[in-house]
Amino acid sequence: MAQTKTTSPIFSEMREFAGFEAHEQAFITRSLDVGLRRGDAFEVWSDEEGGPDAIRSQYLAYRDLVNLRGSIPDPDHLHGVDIFIGRLVRISAQDIAREKLDSFSSYRFLYERLLGAGVRPFLPAAFCAAAALPQIRPERRRLLLQSLSEAAATAPGWSMREPGFMPERVEAEAA
């Protein structure tokens, strides 16, 4: 049987996730638990930095995710963009301000899973707006904005294939 040079999209997603720093992986996984209401995030993540207060804050920030999922505008029209982008920037800024996402790639990875493939065309704009806010430290702003490649910022089109890999926290068993 001949091997092909192509890999399954899910393996590409797993490889991308593995390339993120450990703190990014943990934040993405916790954010998915909170944003998608997977299990009890307080029970699973309370031992992490920030503890229950950080989780509670994230639950409050993510309240609008359900509304955002149902209101992703048509990328070819401006109707509804103002409200959608405003809410997305607010939620994004709260995540970016936590300093757990170091690049556009980790931000995109998280938000594609929180909101679905339809959000892809709006992610560069929301990321730039959130990362450029004065609430973000200037050094951090520079790092984040430089992480957005020209190709990602000027993409002529976006895949509508939904993400297949959804990372979950794996507990190490005691020996």
Helices and strands as residue ranges (DSSP letters): H 9-18, H 22-35, H 41-45, H 51-61, G 62-64, H 65-69, H 81-97, H 104-115, G 117-122, H 123-131, H 138-146, H 150-153
